[in-house]
Amino acid sequence: MTVQSDDADPKPSRTRRLGGRRIYEALKAQIGEGLYQPGAAMPSTRALATELGVARSTVTSAYEQLLAEGFLESRQGAPTRVASLLPVPAEGAGSVRPRSRHRLSAYGERIKMLADRATPASTDREPVIDFRYGDLSTADFPTLLWKRAFLAAASHRPDRLTYGRPEGSLRLRTALQAYLWRARGIRCDAEQIIIVSGSQQGLDLCARILLDPADRFVVENPCYQMARQAFAATGAVPVAVSAREDGLDTGLLAHTNARLAYVTPSHQFPLGGVMRVSRRQQLLAWASATGAYVVEDDYDGEYRYDIKPVPPLYGLGSETGRVIYAGTVSKTLSPSLRIGYLIVPSGLKSVFTAAKQLADRHTPTVEQDALASLLESGLYERHIRRVRRRNGERRRCLLDALEQAFGARIAIEGADAGLHIVVWLCDLPATVEAELVARGGQKGIGLYPVSPLYDPARPEDAPACAGLVMGYAALDVHQIRLGVGMLAEVVSLLLLR
């Protein structure tokens, strides 16, 4: 097989060159350290590219170099494997790294590769105005209510100080059971609820319990990146399925063999589409027929503006025993509290409880009791009504400011619900997103591109124009107007190049 070196490319991409070299060196080191044994099958180039979030050609280039050096071997119709007889490096050549003092498991190596490819945000200058999704305004936190509830919980003097129940306090689970019925129309037993340290831990538990290496899992395209990474870190292979106005295209699942599907049906992240009932039924029928589980992430179900509340998928699928519902207070109280919850089928309750206990014993108990107090008193729902009204005002301000600044030169998705919108800048190609973000940072505005949320292995789904995910829940109306004005200036500069 002919291998073209990086230097042979007349116009090499620096990002691609560094990415391919890094993958090549990491794989060669893992082979040298015995993590990939002689004769072992390597991941397919498509699967590894999807897991790492790079182009397939980048991984192919790394494989070709390893094939040329004799570390891998392949034959037509068979998977690429580690060579049965590995080459002996020339003395001093350093072609294989010496055995590391920090030998990692296969899981650890996958996490390391994810960490290596992460690009940290620039710390040279903190944004003056930050449109980062997930942040909330400090002014919206119910400080006095939480202080009273927290102090009451902390002042309680039990007979002894001991570990709590891994599945969470019965008081909080009972309060959540009642709240979810009132607010989201969900019927479940308190025994089905598992309190977790944020919904991210809930997704991690789902991944560890339900997926094995080489299993396949369905994920929306585009999607919440940390969910895809949590599932892929198990060694499972993502199957990206397009999601647009009506959510996940369930018609593409007919011949998909997967163990799990992760969806955000009430407000698709990031595009904001709502999965229509026919697609929900199709998804549940697929899960029942294949034995797959559906993990429903209802991450911001409390926020609806121009539409009526959308019932969760769980309401349709609870009787099938194939749906796991994930919720959180990160979008209603604070992401720093790290309180989330899962509703699991009764048959999975014991294994999820045991996994939670192994992970961190239990979520902090004082915070659980404080939240239970707010739920029982009705103060939590009163707080949600207040912040829903405030965020509705911020949303309207953002939409008006964008309309005034850009008019018909933009398209907006996901504005009917949630705490963010997606803004498509129709005059700019997607290839300038990185420059747009960089120039925005220089001006003091935090901008977040949408392209990294798409699966690079499916270029047909990739957006043609530049897009931004714009969160507004941490900003006041003055900051929103000022930030949109700064964005307009940056876009104008890019158009004048």
MARDRENMAR-472504 format. One record per residue (C-alpha): x, y, z; residue in one letter. Coordinates in pm, whole numbers, plus 50000, padded with zeros to 5 digits. Layout:
XYZa
...
This chain:
500005000050000m
501385033849902t
501735058250187v
501905095350123q
503765114250393s
502355145650546d
505065166150378d
504065152850037a
500755171250048d
501365203449856p
498875222750071k
498635203650400p
496115213650662s
498005220650984r
495125207551197t
494865175650991r
498645170550988r
498945174151366l
495825153151424g
497045124651200g
500515125151354r
499075124551706r
496805095051628i
499685076651458y
502005081751757e
499315072352010a
498435039851829l
502075030351780k
502755036252149a
499745015152249q
500944986652025i
504424989152174g
503034988552528e
500934957552460g
497524973852479l
496934960052130y
498314924752123q
499814908651809p
497004896051587g
494334917551760a
491784934651535a
492014972351521m
488944995251526p
487675003951182s
488855037251047t
485255049551037r
484545039551399a
487785054651532l
487255086751334a
483735090151473t
484915083551830e
487715109351803l
485665134751610g
488085137251316v
487805130950944a
488065094550839r
490955103450607s
492975115050910t
492705080651073v
493295063250738t
496545082350698s
497715070851042a
496805034550963y
498625035950630e
501815047750799q
501565019651057l
500994994650777l
504035007650591a
506185004150904e
504984968650967g
503044975051288f
499734966051121l
498794941350853e
495694938450638s
494194917550366r
491184921850141q
487854916250313g
489334912850664a
489774938050944p
493134954850992t
495124936851264r
498244942051471v
501154924651298a
501894889651429s
505624897151421l
506234933051521l
509294951051383p
512244955051616v
513154992151639p
516695001851553a
518715010251861e
518235046751943g
515635051051671a
512855054951920g
510245041951678s
508265027951973v
507995046652297r
509395028552600p
506845013752833r
505115041953016s
505045044153394r
501375053353357h
499945023753176r
496245028653120l
493385004853062s
491685003952725a
488995026652874y
491685050253003g
493345051452663e
490035060452498r
489505088252752i
493075100352694k
492555102552320m
489355122352377l
491235145552613a
494175149352373d
491955161152091r
490025186052306a
490925221852225t
490905242852544p
489275276652527a
491645305852514s
492355320052858t
494145351152732d
491015371852776r
487785363452952e
484755372752742p
483035404952840v
479795389852712i
479585351952699d
476845334052503f
477875299952638r
474985275852667y
474325260453010g
475265290653221d
472555306653435l
472285341253586s
473375343853948t
470505368254001a
468005340653915d
469155316754187f
466655316254479p
469325324154736t
467045330855032l
464795300754967l
467765277454918w
469545291155226k
466525284455445r
465985249555306a
469685240955324f
470115253255682l
467015234055791a
468415202255634a
471885208055780a
470465215156127s
468745181656143h
470625160356398r
470335123256321p
471335096456569d
474555091056378r
476425104056075l
476325076955814t
476285070855441y
473045077555258g
471145054355030r
472885051154693p
469625055254502e
468915087754690g
466765097154984s
463235083654981l
461975118355071r
463465134254757l
462445105554531r
458865107754658t
458815145454609a
460195141554256l
457605114854176q
454815139354261a
456465168654083y
457105149153761l
453455138853750w
452285174953797r
454825191653569a
455635165753300r
452765140753315g
455125112253409i
453725083053608r
456345062253787c
457085046854126d
459485064154363a
461475031654363e
462255036653993q
463995070054056i
467785070954104i
469315103554227i
472595110454044v
475285137154057s
474005156253757g
472485141353444s
476005135853306q
476615109153570q
473275094153476g
474395091153113l
477715076253223d
475905049753430l
473685041353130c
476785037352914a
478645014953158r
475644993053239i
474134989052893l
477064989652646l
480024966952576d
483014974452352p
482074971551982a
478344975352058d
476545001551851r
474515030651986f
472305055151801v
472885092151856v
471315122851698e
473315142751444n
474045169351561p
473975160951929c
475145168652281y
478835160652249q
479465149152607m
476705123252577a
478265108852262r
481655108252434q
480285091152746a
478845062852536f
481845060652301a
484265058852597a
482975023652665t
484375012852328g
480925012552169a
480515026051816v
478195055651748p
475645054251469v
474785090351385a
471245095851256v
470115129151115s
467925151051334a
466195182051202r
462785198651252e
461035166851366d
463925153051571g
465645119851509l
464825104951167d
463475072151302t
462785059550951g
466515052450925l
466445028051218l
464724999251041a
467954980750965h
470044994651250t
471294969551501n
472124989051818a
471934983452193r
470915018852285l
469575051252138a
470215085252300y
467625111752213v
466435146452318t
462875143952180p
461225173352358s
463845198852249h
466525184052027q
469995195852123f
471135218251970p
468635224751687l
465505225651904g
463225203051700g
460385183751867v
460015147151774m
456505141851644r
454305114251786v
454585091351482s
458375091451510r
458195085251885r
456025054951825q
458395043051552q
461365046851787l
459635027252064l
458584999851821a
462204996851704w
463434994552065a
460894967652151s
461684947551838a
465474948851885t
465694948552264g
467454982352264a
467055008752533y
466115044852466v
467775070752690v
465605102052691e
467435133552802d
464815159252906d
467455185052988y
465325216852974d
461735204552974g
460585232753206e
461085260152945y
458365264952683r
457405298752536y
455385298752214d
454315262252230i
452485240552477k
454525217152701p
455585186152511v
454955153452698p
458095132552743p
458705101452537l
458675082252866y
454895086852888g
454435066452571l
457115040752644g
456965034153018s
454995001952969e
457544988152724t
460314988752985g
462745001552720r
462895038852812v
465235054853067i
464395090953150y
467115115853256a
466315149053424g
468255175853609t
467965207853813v
471015222653636s
468795244153412k
466335254553683t
468495260253993l
472215257653919s
474605234753729p
476955236754029s
474515217554255l
475115185354055r
471695170154122i
470025149553854g
467815118853839y
467055088353629l
463775069653598i
464695033953512v
462595002953436p
461874983353755s
464014954353637g
467084977053618l
466654994253953k
468994971754149s
471854972753898v
471695010653865f
471655013954243t
474714991754274a
476535010753998a
475745044054164k
477105031154494q
480355020354329l
480695053854152a
480425077354450d
478325060354722r
475545086354696h
474755122254600t
475245146454897p
472345142155134t
471935177655269v
471375191054918e
468905163054853q
466865172355161d
466975209355072a
465635202254722l
462965179154866a
461825207555092s
461435231354797l
459505205254601l
457185196454889e
456365232954964s
455635242654605g
458425268854616l
460385250754345y
457535254054096e
457015290354193r
460725296254128h
460455279253786i
457555301953686r
459665332153780r
462785321753589v
460695310253291r
459265345353269r
462715361453300r
464245338653039n
461315345152810g
462185382252828e
465845374952753r
464855352852461r
462615379752314r
465385405552354c
467885382952176l
465525375651887l
464695412551844d
468365422751856a
469295396551595l
466435407451372e
467535443851389q
471205435651330a
470905409351057f
467375408950918g
466885381550659a
470615373450649r
470225348250933i
468045318251012a
467115308451368i
466215274251504e
465095262151846g
463605294851972a
460295280752096d
461775264252402a
464895259452612g
467655283952705l
469525286752375h
468975291752006i
470955282151696v
471745311251465v
472745303651106w
474775331550944l
473705326750584c
476405349850441d
479295330150593l
480405294850500p
480885269350777a
484615269450708t
485005303350876v
483445293251209e
486825289851381a
487885324351261e
484525338651365l
484955324951717v
488565337151736a
487715372351620r
484795373051862g
487145363552145g
489505391752050q
486595415952071k
485465402152408g
482475381052307i
482185343752376g
480855325252070l
480305287752027y
480145271151682p
477615244451592v
479785224251350s
481695204651621p
478355189851731l
478005171751397y
479495137551331d
482545142451102p
481945107650956a
478715120550797r
479785150150582p
476405149350407e
474815162350728d
477375189850786a
476015225450765p
476915246850466a
476865280250647c
478365291150977a
476225285251282g
476375294951648l
474755280051959v
473785310752162m
472775307052526g
471105336852689y
470105326253043a
473185341553209a
472865376053046l
470715406553107d
468985424852823v
471675451852804h
474415425752766q
472385407352503i
471935438552288r
475585448152327l
476745412652248g
474645410651930v
476075444051820g
479595430751872m
478695399251677l
477415420551388a
480715439451379e
482715407051368v
480545393151086v
480935425550890s
484715423550918l
484695387750787l
482515397850492l
484915425950400l
487965403450375r
